[in-house]
Amino acid sequence: MGNVAIQGFGRIGRSALKGALKHNLFSPVAISDVKDLKTLAMLFEADSNYGRWHEPVSVSGDKLIIGGREIKYYNVAEGLPDWGAMGVDVVIDCTGRATTRPGAQPHLDKGAKRVLISAASKTLQDADAVLLPGINTDTYKPDQHRIISMASCTTNALAPVVKVLRDLVGIKSAFFSTVHAYTNTQSLTDQPMKDLRDSWAAAENIIPSSSGAAKALLFIWPDLKITGKAYRVPTRTGSIAEVNAVVSRPITADEIKDAFRKAAQSSALKGVMDVLEDEWASTRIVGDSHSSIIDLPLVQVMDETLVSVAAWYDNEMGYSTQLAHMAAFLSK
């Protein structure tokens, strides 16, 4: 296993570290942020969504100590650390500011071998590859791919649905809608915001929003005809995405359900996609490490070629855990 560092210790950075430690993927050689380490340690230890971490968490000088593991902390207000001196193979950038090539390049300039971005790159030219667990990691070229995007949580929820339907029956065209928990881009109270609809209180409104997931899916399947939108709702985490697709041949709901059951056990998607046989609400999937969880009772077919499939996802922990898996894969 190589050396991994985490830049940005917010919601996704902290969740990625929890996923890495829980699944014994890696203990990072360093984490970095611009905030006070004691505060960051406190937020790691006691999380509003996931409760208390199961091991002791403390701070000693510039080290975060989790269950006896010592992780060096760097305050990057004055600039990035010397990743090369630490032998860093992969920096997971969770700041949201590396979605362009100029935003990601400084990590390489500081000696990191690769950068894994926890967001969708603005364009295909802003990353060397867009890699999604279970979907296209076989296209990874270590000698060419140094800036890698893992797109968004919604893209990772939708991609297995698209893959299974394309392989099974083909997709002529599709729309998706995601019902998504509120995020830090919104406001707790009514405030003027850049995006007009975000001006209303996140915990009190259903707020229509745009989604970049369709654009990211086209990075992987350029011939795919898909578009969609999002609705932000007053839940703290846990989301669901629905794909409504016109498929290329007649199909039944039972055939589709069986295909998803089989795919969930395949070598590519096992641990990435799961299926639910019973009728659940969003609390069921909070903390789940899968990036896409197919709700089989919600699968519907109309007139044999109009298909509807819904996938749950914990937009924080599911995505972040898969991000940690990807970092481990890239660092080998």
PyMOL commands that set and color helices and strands:
alter all, ss='L'
color gray80, all
select helices_A, chain A and resi 11-22+37-45+76-78+83-86+101-109+124-126+137-139+153-168+196-199+213-220+253-264+282-285+296-298+317-331
alter helices_A, ss='H'
color red, helices_A
select strands_A, chain A and resi 4-7+30-33+46-47+51-52+57-60+63-66+69-75+90-93+114-117+129-130+147-149+171-181+207-209+226-233+239-247+273-276+292-295+300-302+306-313
alter strands_A, ss='S'
color yellow, strands_A
deselect
rebuild
show_as cartoon
